[in-house]
Amino acid sequence: MSSHALVQNCSRALDQPLPVVICDTFLSRFRGLMFRTDLRRDEGILLVGQRDARLDAAIHMLFVYFDLAVFWIDGGMKVVDRVLAKAWRPAYIPARPARYVLELHPDHASAFEIGHEVRFIDA
């Protein structure tokens, strides 16, 4: 059974919190959104790492068939990097160490900026 959360931007109000599936095991983080054919606007995933790091927070887009809005968040709950990740690209590495990787529909590309504070709420 997957756990879920709502993601809030504490620095700038969103229309509504964004629902995500929490991926906090090796297999769930590894699989991510691979092999899915689409992503609805109201869904996303949160990859949870063990610590703030650049390489541990790196992602790939192999076998991901759609673009993603990706935000890296550190253990202090601040956005440290963001990118519009293109389908089938080999790797994206955050500019600064991060513990969380938030992957959303590309329509949410402007939902968070670097430096914004983020909150996760159990759903």
C-alpha positions, 0 to 999 in steps of 0.5 A, a space after each residue: 500500500 502506497 502512502 500519500 501526502 499533500 504538498 504545500 508551498 509555504 512561500 506562495 499560496 497554491 490554488 490547492 495543495 498538490 497530491 503525491 504518492 510517497 516513494 520511500 523504498 529503494 524499489 519505489 524510488 527506482 521505478 518512479 514514473 518509468 513505464 507510465 504512459 501519462 501523468 494526470 495534472 492532479 498526480 505526482 510523486 515524492 522521492 524520499 532520500 536518506 540525506 541531503 546529497 547531489 548524486 543520491 538525488 539525481 534522477 533519470 528520465 529513461 522509460 519516462 514517456 512525458 516531461 516532468 516538472 521536477 523540484 529538489 528540496 533539502 532537509 530544511 524543506 527549501 527548494 534548492 533546484 528545479 527543472 523541466 525534465 524532458 522525456 528520455 534524458 539520461 540524467 538530471 542532477 540538482 545544483 545543490 544537495 537535496 533529500 526530496 525530489 518532487 515530480 509533477 505534471 509539467 503544468 506545475 512548473 511554476 508552482 515552486 521557485 528556488 528558496 521557497 519553503 515546502 510542507 508535506 501533509 499526510 493525506 
